[in-house]
């Protein structure tokens, strides 16, 4: 079992930056894929970024590519999401997630991830 706790959300102006953190604990997860998702009120949970813990490989959707960066610190068992050039449409609750049984491809469906944090609110003003 893995426990995930997000932090770092807040209120920021459009064009600003935030760094989210996801502290992981529990069973070993060196073969996991770690992901970030976001969900705004009335909208579907949306894939934001993923990283393979073992080798640091990353994957992003077009909506955040070039603006967001996912990374991990092995010593701290922590995954980060650096968000730059924030837009009002980035406003959402951001969730850290873990896929303990990754397939051959990075998966973008929320249902593919079996561990979740409680979320942290990010609000971007226009």
Buried (B, 14 or more C-beta within 10 A) or exposed (E): EBEBBBBBBEEBEBEBEBEBBBBBEEEEBEEBBBBBBBBBEEEEBBBBBBBBBEEEEBBBEEBBEEBBBBBBEEEEBBBBBBBBEBBEEBBBBBBBBBBBEBEEEBBBEBEBBEBBBEBBEBBBEE
